[in-house]
């Protein structure tokens, strides 16, 4: 185990934090502790835990979804402290509260009856959120930061009460946003903790000046996940005098008929922000690892599949020498380039390399990454066969309306379909067995959304 880098607050080094989104598949508590060592060894100096309903919140009874017990969380946080990793809890306090508002018992907090954000005009919501913030801080004694979310409040002022407030406010809708968020931020500051929020609600040019009304200690996190061209933090936000940090994405939205995202795009996004850090322009970067696009959308997969990018992000791009990183372009080509099949000759060297890297590695997560990449290649081949079979069947049906039915071709299609089904079921059996061995959560949902979908398409 390598010694971790010193805490960013202690040394004034840029905050180099990784965000772990726990709304998707999560590892066992034992593996999560091992992940803390992996992340510290990679060079991170803080962990942003986006908990959602993975903690049995006393502030929100009967919302807990299979996660970690309080004792397991205590062990995870203990390892963070042992490795000099800042612990940064992230809770949403306006938008992205689907996990809470989907429950009927909290339906009265919904904005306009929708389940993705709370109504800031509800008379009880402010105290409910303050009580929750107090619970979070009490669970994490000694924390220096807390992230209050605040992003993508798409339905802002969607109800009549909020619309009336916005109409009466000189700043309009953003004024209602500020009236909601500012007391929460001040409460955090009074507790001796520095708050962060996502900055996107202040992206529009006519809203940027209003960010200057936030408490001066508030850190604005300007998340930008694109991978083309130069990018820097929003200059209008910088002018407000509030600290502005950046956020990139190790993992974010991708084609969910696949089991792995395009890797080079993500590396290019990381590079953009690595260059900004190297100039000394940023006091902190948060490297996000989203596990779903939202609480209601399909799972992305296990953290292991993105291990090379996790290491690359941590080390300012210096992690490119790691064995698996050298293969990300080949993986992208095989999965997304031209529909290669996993048994094609030009994919075989890649699969062989993954076998060799995995066999030679002394790192468990690296071995798992090799296994998951190999399964991703095999799944892509099955996906392509299923889509090809469906298109072929449709084309044949069209041809029959103009010519005649060809019994020989129909028999060939049936045999090919049966063989694809057999391979698909075998893939699911191997993959789900591996998922269970690794003790990753939400396996049933993940495989229903991937191999289950293909099976349904092929058998309808």
C-alpha positions in Angstrom: 0.0 0.0 0.0 1.5 3.3 -1.1 1.2 6.3 1.3 -1.6 8.6 0.2 -1.0 12.2 -0.8 -1.6 14.8 2.0 -5.0 16.2 2.5 -5.7 19.1 0.1 -6.7 21.4 3.0 -3.6 20.7 4.9 -1.1 21.4 2.0 -3.1 23.9 -0.2 -2.7 21.4 -3.1 -5.7 21.5 -5.5 -8.5 19.4 -4.2 -8.3 16.2 -6.4 -11.6 14.5 -5.4 -13.4 11.6 -6.9 -17.2 11.5 -6.8 -18.8 8.1 -6.2 -22.4 8.1 -7.3 -24.2 5.4 -5.3 -27.6 5.5 -7.0 -26.5 2.7 -9.2 -24.7 -0.6 -8.6 -22.4 -0.5 -5.6 -19.7 -2.9 -4.3 -19.9 -4.8 -1.1 -18.8 -2.9 2.0 -15.6 -4.9 2.1 -14.8 -4.0 -1.5 -15.7 -0.4 -0.9 -13.1 -0.3 1.8 -10.6 -1.7 -0.6 -11.7 0.9 -3.1 -10.6 3.6 -0.6 -7.1 2.2 -0.7 -7.2 2.0 -4.5 -8.3 5.6 -4.8 -5.8 6.9 -2.3 -3.0 4.9 -4.0 -4.1 6.4 -7.4 -3.6 10.0 -6.0 -7.0 11.2 -4.9 -7.2 13.3 -1.8 -10.9 13.3 -1.2 -14.0 11.2 -1.8 -17.4 12.8 -2.6 -20.1 10.3 -1.6 -23.4 10.9 -3.3 -25.5 8.8 -1.0 -29.1 9.1 -2.1 -31.0 6.3 -0.3 -28.0 4.1 0.5 -28.0 5.4 4.1 -31.0 4.7 6.5 -31.7 8.4 7.0 -33.5 9.2 10.2 -34.7 12.4 8.6 -36.4 10.5 5.8 -37.9 7.3 7.4 -38.7 4.3 5.2 -36.7 5.3 2.2 -33.6 3.1 2.7 -32.7 0.9 -0.3 -30.3 -2.0 0.0 -27.0 -0.3 0.9 -24.6 -0.4 3.8 -25.4 -0.6 7.5 -24.3 2.2 9.8 -21.5 0.0 11.1 -20.3 -0.7 7.5 -20.4 3.0 6.7 -18.4 3.7 9.8 -15.7 1.3 8.6 -15.6 2.9 5.2 -15.2 6.4 6.7 -12.6 5.1 9.1 -10.5 3.9 6.1 -10.9 7.3 4.4 -9.5 9.0 7.5 -6.6 6.5 7.7 -5.7 7.3 4.1 -6.0 11.1 4.5 -8.9 11.2 2.2 -11.3 14.1 2.7 -14.9 12.8 3.2 -17.4 15.0 1.4 -21.0 14.0 1.6 -23.2 15.1 -1.3 -26.9 15.4 -0.7 -29.4 17.0 -3.1 -31.5 19.8 -1.6 -33.7 20.9 -4.5 -33.5 18.9 -7.8 -32.7 15.3 -8.4 -34.6 14.1 -5.4 -36.4 11.3 -7.3 -35.3 8.7 -4.7 -37.2 10.6 -2.0 -40.2 12.0 -3.8 -41.2 8.8 -5.4 -42.5 7.7 -2.0 -46.1 8.6 -1.4 -45.3 9.7 2.1 -43.2 12.6 0.7 -45.5 13.4 -2.2 -46.5 16.7 -0.5 -43.0 18.1 -1.1 -43.2 17.6 -4.9 -42.9 20.6 -7.2 -46.1 20.7 -9.3 -46.7 17.1 -8.5 -43.5 15.9 -10.3 -41.1 13.6 -8.5 -37.7 15.1 -9.6 -37.6 18.2 -7.3 -39.0 19.7 -4.2 -41.2 22.7 -4.0 -39.3 25.5 -2.3 -42.5 27.2 -1.3 -43.7 24.3 0.9 -43.8 25.7 4.5 -42.1 22.6 6.0 -39.4 21.9 3.5 -36.7 24.3 4.8 -36.7 22.8 8.3 -36.8 19.3 6.9 -33.7 19.9 4.8 -31.9 21.7 7.7 -32.6 18.7 10.0 -31.2 16.4 7.3 -28.1 18.6 6.9 -27.6 18.4 10.7 -27.9 14.6 10.5 -25.3 14.4 7.7 -22.8 16.6 9.5 -23.3 14.6 12.7 -22.6 11.4 10.9 -19.4 12.8 9.6 -17.6 14.5 12.5 -14.8 16.8 11.5 -15.8 17.1 7.8 -14.6 20.3 6.1 -17.0 20.3 3.2 -20.5 19.3 2.3 -22.0 19.4 -1.3 -25.6 20.5 -1.4 -26.2 19.6 -5.1 -28.6 22.2 -6.5 -28.2 21.3 -10.2 -30.6 20.8 -13.0 -33.7 22.2 -11.3 -35.6 21.9 -14.5 -39.1 22.4 -13.0 -38.1 25.5 -11.1 -41.3 27.5 -10.2 -43.5 24.8 -11.7 -46.3 25.3 -9.2 -48.6 28.2 -8.8 -47.1 29.3 -5.4 -43.6 29.4 -6.9 -44.7 31.1 -10.1 -46.3 33.9 -8.0 -43.0 34.3 -6.0 -41.0 34.5 -9.2 -43.3 37.1 -10.7 -42.9 39.2 -7.6 -39.1 38.8 -7.3 -36.8 41.2 -9.1 -34.6 38.3 -10.1 -37.4 36.1 -11.3 -37.1 32.3 -11.0 -33.4 32.5 -10.0 -34.5 34.7 -7.1 -36.7 31.8 -5.8 -33.7 29.5 -6.2 -31.5 31.8 -4.2 -34.1 32.2 -1.4 -34.2 28.4 -1.1 -30.5 27.6 -1.3 -29.0 30.6 0.6 -30.4 29.7 4.1 -29.2 26.2 3.7 -25.7 27.4 2.7 -25.6 29.8 5.6 -26.7 27.0 8.0 -23.8 24.9 6.8 -21.3 27.7 7.2 -22.5 28.4 10.7 -21.7 24.8 11.5 -18.1 25.4 10.5 -18.4 23.5 7.2 -17.7 24.9 3.7 -20.6 24.2 1.2 -20.3 23.4 -2.5 -23.1 23.5 -5.1 -23.2 22.7 -8.8 -23.0 25.8 -10.9 -25.3 25.1 -13.8 -28.3 27.1 -12.6 -26.0 30.2 -13.0 -24.8 29.3 -16.5 -27.2 31.6 -18.4 -25.5 35.0 -18.9 -28.4 36.9 -17.3 -28.2 34.8 -14.2 -24.4 34.9 -13.6 -24.4 38.1 -11.6 -26.9 36.6 -9.1 -24.3 34.0 -8.0 -22.6 36.9 -6.2 -25.5 36.9 -3.8 -24.6 33.5 -2.5 -22.6 33.4 0.8 -19.0 34.2 -0.2 -17.7 30.9 1.2 -19.8 28.9 -1.3 -17.8 26.9 -3.8 -19.4 26.8 -7.3 -18.6 23.6 -9.1 -18.7 24.2 -12.9 -19.3 20.7 -14.3 -18.5 20.3 -18.0 -18.3 16.8 -19.5 -17.6 17.6 -23.2 -14.5 16.2 -24.9 -13.9 18.4 -27.9 -12.0 21.7 -27.9 -10.6 23.8 -25.1 -12.8 24.4 -22.1 -12.4 26.6 -19.0 -14.6 27.5 -16.1 -17.3 30.0 -16.8 -15.7 33.5 -16.7 -18.9 35.1 -15.6 -18.9 32.9 -12.5 -15.3 33.8 -11.7 -16.2 37.4 -11.8 -18.7 36.9 -8.9 -15.7 36.4 -6.5 -17.0 33.0 -5.4 -14.5 30.1 -5.5 -15.1 28.2 -8.8 -14.0 24.6 -9.2 -14.4 22.3 -12.1 -15.9 18.8 -12.5 -15.2 16.3 -15.3 -16.7 12.9 -15.9 -15.0 9.6 -15.8 -18.3 8.0 -16.5 -21.6 9.7 -17.7 -24.4 9.1 -20.2 -23.7 6.6 -23.0 -25.4 4.1 -25.3 -27.2 1.8 -22.8 -27.4 -1.0 -25.3 -23.8 -1.4 -24.4 -22.1 -2.4 -21.1 -19.2 0.1 -21.4 -19.0 3.7 -22.4 -16.6 5.1 -25.1 -13.4 5.4 -23.1 -11.3 7.8 -25.3 -14.0 10.5 -25.1 -13.9 10.4 -21.3 -10.1 10.6 -21.3 -10.2 13.7 -23.6 -12.6 15.3 -21.1 -10.2 14.5 -18.3 -7.4 16.0 -20.3 -9.2 19.3 -20.7 -9.3 19.8 -17.0 -5.9 18.3 -16.3 -4.5 21.2 -18.4 -6.4 23.7 -16.4 -5.1 22.3 -13.1 -1.6 22.4 -14.5 -1.8 26.1 -15.1 -2.8 26.7 -11.5 -6.2 28.1 -12.6 -8.2 25.8 -10.4 -8.3 25.2 -6.6 -10.1 21.9 -7.1 -11.6 19.4 -9.5 -14.2 16.8 -8.8 -14.0 13.7 -11.1 -17.5 12.3 -11.3 -18.4 8.7 -11.8 -22.2 8.8 -12.6 -23.9 5.4 -12.3 -27.2 6.4 -13.9 -28.3 9.5 -15.8 -30.9 9.9 -13.0 -32.4 7.8 -10.3 -35.0 6.4 -12.7 -32.8 5.5 -15.6 -30.9 2.3 -16.4 -27.7 1.3 -14.6 -24.3 1.9 -16.2 -22.4 -1.0 -14.6 -19.6 -1.7 -12.0 -16.8 0.8 -11.2 -14.2 -1.8 -12.3 -15.0 -1.3 -16.0 -13.7 2.2 -15.8 -10.7 1.5 -13.6 -8.1 2.8 -16.1 -9.9 6.2 -16.3 -10.3 6.4 -12.6 -6.5 6.1 -12.3 -5.9 8.4 -15.2 -8.1 11.1 -13.7 -6.4 10.9 -10.3 -2.8 11.3 -11.6 -3.3 14.3 -13.9 -3.1 12.2 -17.0 0.2 10.6 -15.9 -1.6 7.2 -15.5 -1.5 6.6 -19.2 1.4 4.2 -18.7 -0.9 1.7 -16.9 -1.3 -1.5 -19.0 -5.0 -1.3 -19.6 -5.0 2.4 -20.7 -3.1 1.5 -23.8 -6.0 -0.5 -25.0 -8.9 2.0 -24.6 -8.8 2.9 -28.3 -9.0 -0.7 -29.4 -11.9 -1.2 -27.0 -13.7 1.8 -28.4 -13.2 0.5 -31.9 -14.5 -3.0 -31.0 -17.5 -1.7 -29.2 -18.5 1.3 -31.2 -16.4 1.6 -34.3 -17.9 -0.7 -36.9 -19.8 -3.3 -35.1 -17.0 -5.8 -34.7 -17.9 -9.3 -33.4 -16.0 -10.6 -30.4 -14.7 -13.6 -32.4 -13.4 -11.5 -35.3 -9.7 -12.0 -35.9 -8.8 -8.4 -35.3 -10.5 -8.5 -31.9 -8.7 -11.7 -30.8 -5.4 -9.9 -30.0 -7.3 -7.5 -27.7 -9.1 -10.3 -25.9 -5.8 -12.2 -25.6 -4.1 -9.1 -24.2 -6.8 -8.7 -21.6 -6.3 -12.3 -20.5 -2.5 -11.7 -20.2 -2.9 -8.5 -18.3 -5.4 -10.0 -15.9 -3.3 -13.1 -15.3 -0.2 -11.1 -14.6 -1.8 -8.4 -12.4 -1.6 -8.5 -8.6 -4.4 -6.0 -8.3 -7.9 -7.5 -7.8 -9.7 -4.5 -9.4 -7.4 -4.7 -12.5 -8.2 -8.4 -12.9 -11.9 -7.6 -12.6 -11.6 -4.8 -15.2 -10.0 -7.3 -17.7 -12.9 -9.7 -17.1 -15.5 -7.0 -17.5 -14.0 -5.7 -20.7 -13.9 -9.2 -22.2 -17.6 -9.7 -21.3 -18.4 -6.2 -22.8 -16.8 -7.3 -26.1 -18.8 -10.5 -26.1 -22.0 -8.7 -25.2 -21.4 -6.2 -28.1 -21.2 -9.2 -30.5 -24.5 -10.6 -29.2 -26.1 -7.1 -29.4 -25.0 -6.7 -33.0 -26.3 -10.2 -33.9 -29.7 -9.5 -32.3 -30.0 -6.1 -34.1 -28.8 -7.7 -37.3 -31.3 -10.6 -37.0 -34.2 -8.2 -36.4 -33.3 -6.1 -39.4 -32.7 -9.2 -41.5 -36.1 -10.6 -40.6 -37.8 -7.4 -41.4 -36.0 -7.1 -44.8 -36.9 -10.7 -45.6 -40.6 -10.1 -44.8 -40.6 -7.1 -47.1 -39.0 -9.1 -49.9 -41.7 -11.9 -49.5 -44.4 -9.4 -50.2 -42.9 -8.8 -53.6 -41.6 -12.3 -54.4 -42.2 -15.5 -52.4 -41.3 -17.1 -49.1 -38.0 -19.0 -49.1 -38.2 -21.9 -46.7 -34.4 -22.5 -46.8 -33.7 -18.9 -45.7 -36.4 -19.1 -43.0 -34.8 -22.3 -41.6 -31.4 -20.6 -41.6 -32.8 -17.7 -39.7 -34.4 -20.0 -37.1 -31.2 -21.9 -36.5 -29.2 -18.6 -36.2 -31.8 -17.2 -33.8 -31.6 -20.3 -31.7 -27.8 -20.2 -31.5 -27.8 -16.5 -30.6 -30.3 -17.2 -27.8 -28.1 -20.0 -26.5 -25.1 -17.7 -26.5 -27.0 -14.9 -24.9 -28.2 -17.1 -22.1 -24.7 -18.4 -21.6 -23.3 -14.8 -21.4 -25.9 -13.9 -18.8 -25.1 -16.9 -16.7 -21.4 -16.2 -16.7 -21.7 -12.5 -16.2 -24.3 -12.6 -13.4 -22.3 -15.3 -11.7 -19.3 -13.0 -11.7 -21.5 -10.1 -10.5 -22.6 -12.3 -7.6 -19.1 -13.4 -6.8 -18.0 -9.7 -6.7 -21.1 -9.0 -4.4 -22.2 -6.0 -6.5 -25.7 -4.7 -5.9 -28.6 -4.5 -8.3 -27.6 -7.4 -10.5 -31.1 -8.4 -11.4 -31.9 -4.9 -12.7 -28.7 -4.6 -14.6 -29.1 -7.9 -16.5 -32.8 -7.3 -17.2 -31.8 -4.0 -18.8 -29.1 -5.6 -21.0 -29.3 -9.4 -21.9 -33.0 -9.4 -20.8 -33.8 -6.7 -23.3 -32.0 -8.6 -26.1 -33.7 -11.8 -25.2 -37.1 -10.1 -25.4 -36.3 -8.6 -28.8 -35.2 -11.9 -30.2 -38.2 -13.9 -28.9 -41.1 -11.5 -29.4 
